[in-house]
Structure formats: structure tokens, C-alpha cells
């Protein structure tokens, strides 16, 4: 017991001595002075940058006439038992031309200055060198706002408010706003509340609006005003907040693309099409038929059927004048309001009929579907909304037979959207019905509002603009487009198409479909450019590959669930998962078992997954089946790539930097494009002149090096490995006399990427001046007293024992 107490107290002493280090947070608060180092050559203790805590971080943005006025409100908390004082740095958004900065600290104005990119880079490098923490390197291409901060007392708070104005840039016809939210990684604890609210006002109608970085809620006040918001609790945001929008045109069509021709084995590019159609004034909306089929079996009794009735009422009351409808309910049998399609003028009477229905009996899904299919008019778009909470228990109960009966006669103009309520639904049946009929499946889990989901869905499909949509990319070779097949286009909504392409260049894209007058329509978009090389484009949309990969993984997982496993599909999923850091059931090792990356390990993971799937029967219904179906369906339609900032220790093992993914293995951040059996690394000493020169050459390299002091990154056909001073004797300098040497004998900067003289000739950061020994001893007197007091407490405790 005495020994245990002794070691516990000794550990406490060591921890107290070790955490007396500088503090960094968002913006970024850098305390001073740094801890001194002894004259006789001791090494400075590395200083982590996340010792302050951010209570909340609120950002309010108003964009008017393409000028963004940004107000930042955040509270810093000092959890330490010493006072913190230093400077505040706010990294400026990429490509920003900031017109003014105003800073308040606890309601008092504070003077500051704007650093240009060169000044900011030198400041970042100096901090990185002194603190031996590379986290600031990712901001090497940005300017900064700098100001002094009042001391934060122990366990005290400081409220910082910042205002600035920024003219917004336009890329591919889209106005772009970016807020540097990823600096939140410097908070010591998860942030209690993060909120970004954006209000956009435009003299022209606002068409497309999209965030590739965060899931946002969008509320349209009118054609000329939109409010967008993102909010989360207890999170550590790990990327900038980005928002795109466009104004003016009646038919909005925007192309974004990204390509890295040097990426080993994946030279093809990724594109995204953003379509936000408007209803042409000279063409009436497409006349459609809506077919509602509601389950009223005994299991639907109570709240579920009341919500189903409310959802159906919303649909019927919001039909367009030219629309028609068919309404039926089913249990052991089928009852319909009418035997054929009725005019929207009779919707009110149909609602009264439906409200008299009650629940009872079993579930005859086969008959309900066949009777609904029989009323479809092949000359008009037809949308079948099928709602059930159970498995087939009456009539034909075999799911495969039900599918065969329906699919063999289903007309091509039918779009089927299924809503599964609760856990006891046949997910294979519903998903296959929807997938084979150009629709989607929605799952309403216990506690969720069925009426809300159906109403939100119908409001999106209420006004078709183009049906039977196809895209012709001309000379450009494209593949792996999602969603597949192309959905219909509806007024007031937007469709996001992702895919892959070869090479790059300009082409004409033709959008074809059937308009409201029933005639075939073609809309041409000339001069659309697919990027050939996006590596050094400051505004390159690096999120695109992960969004596309998320959709493809969701699609492939659905195929395995519906059709059974096969080795080739599983291999595709594993490779995409590892490359883009998207965790799947087959690659959970990314966050649980940090094994080395490479072809051999990916092959092993795929083989193990295939064997496991063969030995495990497919779950058709139940909570796990429903959650899996809902999750995979959401992935196949994803507009934002999933976050890799998981909870607990898992969040420390996977990181995304631009288009790259890194896994933390054996104390090294390893690029998932690196194959240790086929590639050799060029070693670069941590914090050396070469290290900073490389970071200055490429934002992608800088972001990779910012992960930690040991990193392996594949870049522009080379593999660089940052190593610590312990192995410095293995390193040959990259920045040297202009003598051509072989890469084998002496590593050089990558071919095809000539060094920028300003980037290579980085001013050498001078070491912190050595402090006189007397000052060092004086500075340690408080710690001597504290340590002595604690040891005295140890001795007294041991004596009492």
C-alpha cells in the first residue's frame, strides 16, 4: 500500500511538472514566454498546442452583394492553475481579401494587425520551431490577424469577438465562402457548441446552394434570400466550413472537378455536377400521377396509422391542378378510394374516405402492389408512395416471388418510393422495389415522425421539370456516376451528380429529358472544363474524391446486401475505404487495429470479409437490418463525406488532409497511398531547412507535415518521410549547392515540381536565445518549492501508514 501511494504521488508530481507548457487554441492563443532550456544543452520539452478549452464558437455571417461580413464569438477557458498570456492569431481564409478586422476581448477593443502571407508564414514557422509542434504548418499559404491578449487567470475565461469583411470569389460560376473552422483542433476538450449561421441576400434569385464540408440546414425565405446553418455539440471540428451558391440563371448547371495526375494508380479525376432547375415560365409543370398505398394492418394501430393518414393528407392537399391520384389501403385485403386515377379536384373527398379507415388484419403486400401497378398510365410520370410497417403475412409471402410478380410488368415510367416503419420490415424487398423502379427507400425508426418524413419527401417531388433525364458528356470519358440512374429534376430542389473522368479538358455537356409539354428537351452547356491538374490550385475542391467514394461505397454495400457477396466487390470497397478513410464493416481496422497499409493488407482484409459474409446469413428485418439499410442508403446519396473525427482514442488514428488520408501506425502518420513493399521513402529531418522548404512548396505537403513530427506522405511521384532528430544522421540535405545528383545518392525535390525560389530559400528560424543560468534557476524556484512540498506530503503519508 505504501509503495502504491508513493508511486501515485510521484506520478502526480511529474504530471504537474510536465504540463507547465504554452497554450494554443482558436483563433490561436500563443502564451509567452516559452519555458527556458538549460545552458548545458538540454532539450526543450515539446509543448502541445491544445491546452486551452473553447466553451463555444459561434459564427454569424451576412452575405450581401457578394461581400461577407463575419462576426465570430468564442469563449476560451483556462483549465490550468496558472495564468496564461500571449498573442492571438486568426488564420485568414484562403484567397481572402480582408477589408477590415475588429477585435474585442471581454467587451474591450484590442488593437491588432493583419499579416500578409509572407509575414504569417515566418510567424508560423517560428512557433513550430520553438514549440516543436507542426500543427500550424497547414496555414502556410494564409495570412493572419495578430493581436495581444489580456491574461486569462487560472480556471478563468476570456470572451473574444472578431469581425471582418471579405469580398467573395467565384469559381465555376459558384460564389464561394470559406470560414477557417478547422483551427478548432487546438481546443483541449470537445467544444460544447459550434454554430455557423449564414444569411445570403441577393438582388438576383438564389439558385444552387451547397456545402461540401458540413451537413447544413437550408431555409429559403424567398427567391432572393436564403438562411443556412450548421450546428453541433461536443465536437472538435477538423475542417474549414465551405459554402457555394449561385444566382441569376433559370437553369443552374455547375461543374466542379478535381484531378491529381501524379496519384499512384488513380490518375483519373473526380467531378461533381450541381443542378438546380427552375420552372420555365413558358412551359407548364409536368402533369404527374401520384399513387398512395398505405398499410392498415393491425400492427399499424395507434400513432403509426394516424401519422400515415396525416402524411397522405399532406400529399393529397398539395397536388397540382393538373395532377391525378390513386389512394388505397391494405391489410388482409385491399380497399381503394377509386378503381382508377382521379382528378386532384377530388382529393378532399378522398381524405374524408381515408380518415374513416381503421386498422385490422394481416399484411398482403403482393396484392396491394399489383393493384396499384395496374392503374399506372404509361403516358404520364407516375410516383408510387408505398408505406408499410411489416413483413408479408397474407397471400404471397415469399419476397422473391413478390418482386418477380411486380417487376415483370412494372412500366418504365413508374418511380417507386418505399417507406418502412419500425424494425419489422423486409429491407431487401423494399430496397429492391425502389432501386429497380428509379426510386429510394426511406426508413422511419421508432421515435421518428413518419408524417414529417413523407411531407418533406413530397415537397421535393411536387413539381417535376424534367423526367427521364440523361447526360451526354461529348468527348469526355466519364464513368461511375452516382446516383444511378439519373433522377428526375424538380423545381425548387437541386440534384448533385458525382463521377469519375479520364484526362481532363473542355467539352460540351447536353442535358436531355421530357418537359411538361410532353416533348423531348435538350439543354446544352458549352465550354465545360474538367481540370487536368488541380494540385496547386488554391481553391481546388479536394473534398470531391471522398464524396464520390462515399457514394460508391454505399452503392457497393447495397449491392452486396441485396445480391450477396462476391470477392471483386468487396475488394473495391476495401480499397476505397482505406484510400479515403471511410470506415466500413470490412475495414474497421482503420480505427481499431492500426496495421500497416499496402496492397497485401488490403487483400487480406477483403478475403477475411468475404469469408465472414459467406458464413453469416443476410439479415432481412430487425433493428440491425433496418439501420444497415438506412445507413447504406444514406451513403449512396451522400452530399458530404463522413467525418473521421470519431469518439475516444479512435479519433487519433485516422486523419484526412485535402484529398489524402493518413493512418497512425507505429507512431507514424502514414499516407494510405504508400505501399511499404513497393515504395522507398526520401527522409527529411523534422524542423530542418528542407522540411520547411517542402512545406512551403505545397499546401498538401504542409497539411501532411502538420499532422505530427513523423509522417510518410506520397506527393508528386515521390514519398517523403519526416523523421525526428534521433535518426538525423540518415538524412541528406535537399536544399544544397546546385549540383545534379541521383535521387538514389542524394534525394532531390520531386520531378515536375521545380522549387519556387521564395519557397526554398526559407529564412532559417533562429533558435530561442539561451537564458542565463541564474535566470533559469530563479525561474525554477516555484517548482522546487512545489515538488519539495509534495515529497514532504509523501513522507508524512508513508510515516502514518
N, C-alpha and C positions, 0 to 999 in steps of 0.2 A: 504494500500500500504506500509506504514511504517512497519507494523508488518511482512508482507511478505518479505520485503527486509532484515529485521533484521534476520529472520529465515534462509534465503538463505545464508547470510554471516556467520551466526553462524555454519550452516552445513558445509560450506567450511572450516572453522577453524577446526572443528572436523575431517573432512576427511584428512586435511593436517597433523594433529597431529597423525592420526591413521595409515598413510601409511609409516611412517618412520621405516621400518622394513627390515630384511635381505632379500637377493635376491638369488634365485636358478634358474638355467637353465641348458641346456645341453652343454657339458657333464653335469656337475652340478657346478655352481659357488656359493660358500657359502661365503657371506661377513662377516667381523668381524669388531669391536667387537659386540656382541649382546647388545640389549638395557638392561640397568640395571633395577633391581627391588628394590623398597624402602625397608629399613631395617625393617619397622614395619609390613611387611607381605603382601604386595600387590601381586596380581597375575600378572605374566608376560603376556603381550598381545600376543596372538598367532601370529606367523609370517608365512604368506603364502610363498610358495617356488617358485612362478612364476612371480616375479616382473621384471626380465629381459626379453627382447624380442629377439628372434632369427630371423635375417633377412633372412638367408638362411642356408641350411645344405646340403652339397654335400659330397658324399662318393664314392670314386673310388677304386675298388678292382681288383687286378690281382691275379688269382689263377693258379699256375703252379706247377706240381708235388706234388699236394695236400698241398701246402703251400700258404696261403692267405696273400698278402701284401696289407694293408688297409691304405688309405690316407683320412683323414677327414678334411673338410674345412667348417668352420662356422663363422658367424659374430654375435656377441652379441651387442645389443643396450640397453643403459640405458635411459629409458624414464623419470627418476626421476630428481629432481632438486638438488640432492646431489651426491657426488662421491661414487662409490662402489669399494671396495677392499676386497679380500678374497682368498679362495683356490678353485682350480678346481679339480673336481672328475670325472673320467670316469669309470663307472661300466664295468667290463670286461665281455665278453660273457661267458655263462655257458659252462663248460668243456674246456675252452680255456687254452692252454699252451702258453702264450705270450712270444715271444723271445726277443722283444725289443720295447721300446717306445721312440719316439722323439716328442717333443712339441715345437711349435713356437707361439709366441704371437706378432702380428704385425710385423712378419718377424724376430724377435729376438729369439734365442734359450733360452729355460727356463728349468731349472733343475727340476726333479721330481723323484718320487719313486713309485715302484709297491708294493701295499699292498696285503698280502696274504688274504685268505678268513676270517681268524680269526681277523686280524687287521682291515680289511674293515668292518666286522660286528660290531665291537666295535665302529668304527667311525660312521657308520650309526646310531647305537643306540644312541650315544651321541647327534648327530644332531637332531634326532627325539625327544629326551627328552628336549633339550634346546629350540627347535622351536615349540614343541607341534604339529608337523605335521608329520604324519606317512608315507608319500609318499615314503620314501626311504626303507621302510621295505621289499618291493618286491625284493630288491637286496641282501637280507641277505645271499644268497648262492653264492655270487660272490666276487671275489677280486675287486681291483680298482687301478687306476693310479691317483696319487695325486701330485699337483704342486701349487705353489703360482702364483697369477695373478696380473699383474700391475693394478693400479686403473683405473676404467672406469669413465671418467668425466661425469657430468650431460649432458644428451642428446648426449653423445658420443658413440663411437663404439670400439670394440676390435675384431680383426680377430684372430681366434685360428685354427691352423693346427696341426693335430696329425697323427703320423704314427706308425704302429705296424705290426708285423708279427705273424702269428698264424698257427701252424700245424692243419689241419682239421681232424675231427673224422669221422668214418664210422659207420653207423647204418643200419642194414638190407640190406647191400650191397650198400647203398647210401652214398655218401660223403656229409657232411652237413656243411654249412656255416651260421653263425648267426651274425647279427650286432645289438647291443642294441639300436634300434631306438626309443623304447617307452619312453626313457628319455626325449623326446621332450615334454611330458606333462607338463614340468616345464617352458615352454615359456608362457609369459603373454599374447601374442597375437598369432593368427594363423601365421604360418611361410609362408613367401611369396613363397619360392620354396624349395622343398625337392627332392633330386635326389640321387638314388643309382645305380651306374653302375658297373657291374661285367663282367670281361673278363676271360674266362676259356680256358686254353691251356693244352692239354693232349697228351702224346705220343701215347695213345690208342684212338680209336674212342669214342666220347662222345655220349651216347645213351639217356637215360631219363634225363630230366631237369624240375624241378617243384618247384614253390614257394607256400606253403600252407598259407602264411601270406599276400601276396600282389599281385595284378594283375600286371603281368610283360610282357614286350615285349621281345621276343626271336628271335635273328638273328643268323643263322648258317653260319659262314664264310667258313666252310668245315667240314669234319668229325671230325677233331681234335681241332676245335676252335669254341666257342660259345660266343656271347655277350648277356647279359641280362640287362634290365634296368627297373627301376620304377621311375616315376616322378609324382609329384602332386604340386598344388599351393594352397595357403591359407588353410592349413590344420594343425591339431595338431595330428600327428601320435600317436597311442595308443598301439602299439605292436612292438616287435622286427621283424626285417626283416630276414626271413629264406629262404634258398635256398638249394635244394637237387639236386644232379646229379650223374650219374653212367657212368662208362666207360667199354669198353672191349668186353662184350659178344654180340653175334649177336642177340640173342633173350633176351631182357631185361625184367625181371619179378621181381618186388619188392613188398614185403608185409610190410605195416606199420599197427600197431594196438594199441588200447588204451582201457583199461578197469579199472573201479573203482568198485570193488565188494561191497563197503560199501555204494554206492549211493542209497538212499531210492527209491525203486520202479523201478530202472533202472540199475540193476546189469549187464546187458548184455554189451558186448564190441562193439567197432566200428572199422572197418578195412578199409584200402584203398589198392587197387592193382594198381600199376603203370606199364603199359605195353607199351613198345617202340619197336615194331618189326622191324627187318631189313629183306631185301630181301635175302633169301638163295642163295648162288652162284650157286648151282646145280639145282635150280628149277626156271623156267621162271616165270615172273609176271603173276598173274591171268588175263586171257583174259576176258574183260568185254564189255558190250554193254551200250552205252550212248544214252539216248533218250531226245532230247531237244524240248520243247513245249513252244512257245513264243506267248504272247498276242500282236496282232497288231490292236486292236480295235481303234476307233477314239480317245479315252481318252489317248492312249499311244503316241499321236502325239508329235513330238519335241524331247527334250532331253531324255525323258524316253526310247523311242524306239531306239534312237541312242546308249544309254548305253546298252540296251538289246542286240543289234546287236554286240556291242564290247565284251560283256560277252560271247555270243555264239561263236564269232570268237576265243576267247582265248581257250575255251573248245575244239573246233574242231582242232585248230592248235597244241594242246598238247595231242592229243590222242596217245596212244602207238601203235606200228605197228600191234599188234595182235587184237586191239580193233575194234569194229564196231559202227556205229552211225545211228540215225534216227533223222531227223530235220523236224519240222512242225511249221506253224504259224496259228493262228486262229483269227477270228472276228465273222462276221455273219455266216461264213462257215470255212472250214479247208482246207489249202493248205500244201502239203508236198513235200519235195525235191524228195523223192522216196517213193514208196509204201511199201518198206521193208528195213531191215537193210543193210547198205552199209559198205564196207571196209574203213578203215581210209585213204587209198590212195586217196579216192575221196573227202576228207574234203575240199581241196582248191576250188574245183568246187562248193561245197555246200555253201561255204562262198560267192562266187560271186552271186549265186542264191539268197541268203538271203539279200544281200546288195541292190538288186533291189526292195525289197518289200517296200510297203508304208502302212500307217495306214488309216483305214476307217472302218465303220460299228459297229455292236454291239458285244456282248460277249457270244459265245456259248461254255461254259466250258464243259458241258456234252459230246458233240460230240468230242471235242478235246482230252479229257481224254480217251474216249473209243477207238478212232482210234489209239492213242499211245499205249494203253494196248494191242491192237490186234497184234502188231508186236513183242512182247516180246518172246524171245527164252527161254524156261524153262530150258534149259541145261546150261545156262551161267548166271553169275551175271548181273543184269540189274539195271541201275541207271537212274531214270526219273527225269529230272530237269524241273519243271513246274513254269512258270513265268506269273503273271497277275497283273493288277492294278485295277480290278473292280469286280463287282458283276455279276452273271449270268443274262443276259438280253435277250437271244435268245435261242430258243429251250426249253429244260427242264430247268426251272429256280428255282425249289424248291431244296434247298440244300440237304434235306434228301433223295430225290429221286436220285439226282446226286450221293450221297455217296452209296446208295444201288446198283445203276447200276454199279458202278466201283468196289466196294469191293466184290460183289458176284462172280466176275470172275477174280479178280487180282491174278496172280500167286505168290507163296510164295517166289520166288527168286527176286521179284521186290522190289527195295528200292526207295521211292518217297521223293524228297526234293522240297518243295514249297517255292517260293519267292513272297511275297506280296509287291507291290509297292504303296506307298501312303496310304491315310486313307480309301479309299472306297473299301476295300477288305473284303470278308467274312472270318473272322478269324476262325469261327467254322468249316467251310468247309475245309480250308487249313490245320488247325491243325489236324483235324480228318484224312484227307487223309494221312498226313505224319506219324502220330502216328500209324495208322493201317497198314502201309507198311514199318515199321522199319526205318523211316527217320526223318527229322527235318524240322521245319518251320523257315524261316528267313523273317524278315520284314525290308523293306528299307523305312525309313521315309523321308519326304520331306527334301531336302538338303543333303542327304547321297548319296554316289556313288554306284549305282547298279552294275556297271561293277567291281568295286573293291571287293564287297561282293561275287559275283559269282566266280570271279577269285580266291579269297582266299579260297573259299569253294572247288573248283575243284582241286586246287593244293594239298589239303589234301587227296582226294579220288582217285587220279590219278593211284596209284599203289597198288591194293589190295594184301595182303599177305595171309590172311585167311578170308574166308567168312563162314556164318552160324556158328558163334562162340558160344561155350558153355564152362562152367567151372564146374568141379567136385571137391568138397572140401573134399572128403573122409569122415572121421569120424566127421569132424567139421560141426556143425549145423549152417548154415548161412541163413539170410533172409533179406528182404527189400533192395535188391541190386539195385543201380541206376548207369548208365542208364539201363532201362529195356524196351525191350530185349537188349541183348548184341549187340553192333555194330560190323560191320566188322573191321578188322585190316588192316591198310595201312602202307606201308613202309615210313619211314621218319616222322611219326607222333607218338603221344602217346595217349593212352586211360587211363582214370582214372575211376576206379570202386570203389564205396563206398558201405558199407553194415554193417549189424549188425551180431554178433555171440554170441553163448552161451559159457559160461565157459572159455575156453582157452586151450592151449596145442599145440602139434605138429601134423602135418598132411601132407599128400601128396596132392598137387593140380594138376589136369590134365586139360590142355587147349586143346580143340578139335575144329576142323574146316575143311574146304575144301581148299586145297592148289592149286597152279597154274596148277598142272598137273591133276586136277580134282579128285584126290584121297583124301580120308579122312585122316587126320593127327592128331596125339596125341603127345603133348609135356608134359613131366612130370617134376614137380618141387618138389623134396623131401625135407623133413625136414623143412617145412614152419611152423613158430611158431606164434601162436596168444597169445598175452600177457594175463596172468591171473590176474595180478595186476600191474598197471602202476603208482600207486600213488607217489612213491618216486624215480622213475626213472628220473634222471636229464634231459635226452633227450626225455622224453615221448612226443609224438605228440598230445598235448592237443587240437589242432585245429580240429582234425578229427571229433569229435562228432558234432561240429557246421557245418562243411562242409556237412556231411551226412544229418543233419537236414534241411539244406538249400535246398538240392536236394529233399528230401521227401516232404517238404512244397510246393516247386514248382510243383512237380508231383501231389499232392493232390489238389492244387488250379486249376491246369489244368483239373483235373477230374471233379471238381465242375462246372467249366466253360463250359465244353463240355457235361456233362451228367446231370447237375442240382444238387442242394444242397441236402445233407442228413445230419442228426444230427451227426452220428458217424464220418464222415469225418471231419466235422467242429470241433468237439471236439479234434480230433487228431491234427489238425492244431493249435488250441489254446494252447494245452499243449506243443507242440514242440516250438511254438513261445515264450511262457512265459519262458520255461525252458532254451532256448538257446539265448534269446534276439534278435530274428529275427522278426522285425516288419512286420505285415501283415494287410490287411484291417480290420480284425476281432479283432486285439489286439493293435490298435493304442494307447490304454490307457497307454501302456508302456512308451510313451514319452509325452502324453498329459494329462493324468489323473492318477497320482501316487497313485492308490488304493492298499491295501494290497494284497499280493499274497496268494495262497492257493486254495484248491480244490473247495470251494464254489464260489469264484470269477471267476475261470476258467469256471465253469459250467454256471454261469450267462452270461459270455461273449459269450460262444458258443450258448446259447439259443437266445440271442439278435441277434447274427449274422445270425442264421438260419431264424428267423422271418423276418429280414430285406431282406434277399435274396429271400424269398418266395414272398415278396411284390414288389420286383424290377425285371422287365423283363431283361433277359440277353441281353447285347449289343453285336451285331454281327459285326458291322462295325462302322467306325468313329474313331477319334483320340483316345478316351479313350479305345475303344476296342482293337485297334492295340497296344497301349502302354502296356495295360494289358497283351495281348498275348505275346508280345516280352519280357516283364519283367518276366512273369511266366516261359516262355520257357528258359530264361537265368538262372533262379534259378534252374530248374530241371537238368541243365548241369553244374552248378557252380563248379569251381575248387578252389575258395576262398570264405570263409564265408563273408557275408556282414558286413561292418563296422557299429558299433553302435555310432560312433562319429558324430552325426547329428549336424546341424547348430543351433545356438541360444541356448536358455535355455534347449531345448530338450536334448542336448548332455550331460547335467549334471544328467540325470535321469536313464540312463542305462549304466552299465559297464560290461565288460567281463574280468574275471581273470582265465586264464588257461581254464579248461573245465566248469567253473561256470559262472553264470550270476547274477548280482545284480541290484535291482531296488531301487531308492532313494524314500523312503516313510516316511513321518512324521519325517524328519531329520535323518533317519537311513538308511544305506545301507543294504538291506535285500536280502539274498540268495533266488533265486526263487524256490529252493528245500524245503524251510522252509514253513511249514503249521502251522499257529498260532493256529488252532483249534485242532491239533493233536500232537504238539511237545512243549516241555518245554526247555528253554534255561539255560545254565550254564553261569553265569555272570562273566566277567573278567574286572577288573578295568584298564582303559586306562593308559598306561605307567607304569604299575606295573611290579614287577619282574615276575609274572605269565604271563603277557601279552607278554613280550619279550621272555620268555621261550617257549611259544606256537609258536610264530612267528619263532623261531629258529628250531622248530621241523619239520615244513612242509613248503615247498615253496608255497603251495596252501593257507595255513593259513596266511602266511606272506603277500602274494599278496592281500588277502581279507582285512586284517587289514590295508593295505596301502591305502585303499580307503578313510578312514576318522576316526574320533575318536569314532564314533558309528556305529557298524557293527554287523549283525547277520549272521553267517556262519555255514552251515552244513558240518561237517568233520568227517570222520571215525566213523559214527554212533552216533555222539554227535552234539549238537547245542551250539555254543559259541556266547555270546553276549558281545561285548566290550562296556563298559559304562563309562561315564565321572565321574569326582570326586564328582559331586553333589549327586550321588547315591552310593558312595563307601561303605556306611555302609551296603549295601545289599550283599556285596561280601565276600566270604570266600576264604582264600588263597588256591591255587592249589599246590604250592610248599611249603611243610611243613614237619614236622617230619614224619619219616617213620612209620606211624600208619594207618592201613587199616580202612577206613571209608566208609560208604554207600554213593553212589552218591547222594542220597536224602538229607542226612545230611550234607555232605561236598563234593562238586564236585571234581572229580579226573580227571586225564588225560585219554584220550579215551582208551577203552579196545582194545587189539590187537595192540597197538602202544606204547610199553614201552618207557619211556622217555630216550633220549640219555643223559648220564650224562653231556657231554660237552654242550648240548643244554639247559638243565635245569639250570645248575649252571652258568647262565649268570652273568658276573661281574655287580654289581649294578652300574649304571651310577650316579656319584655324581652330586648333584645339582650345578649350577653355583655359585661360591663364592659370598656372598653378598658384595655389594660395599659400602664403607664408605659413610655416609650421605653427607659429604662435597663434595665428588666426584659426587654424584648423583645430588646435587643442581647445581654444576658447569655445569654438562652435560646438564641440562635443561635450562640454561640461554638463549641460542639461541632461544629456543621455547617460552620462556616467552616474549622475545622481539617480536617475530613474532606474537604471539597471542595478545599481547598488541597493536601492530600496527594495526592489523585487527579490534580489537574492537574500536580503535580510529577512523578508517575509517567508522565503523558502526555509531558511534555517529555523525560524521560530516555529513554523508549522511542523517541521521534522522533529524538533525537540518535544513538542506537545504530543506527537504520536508515540 
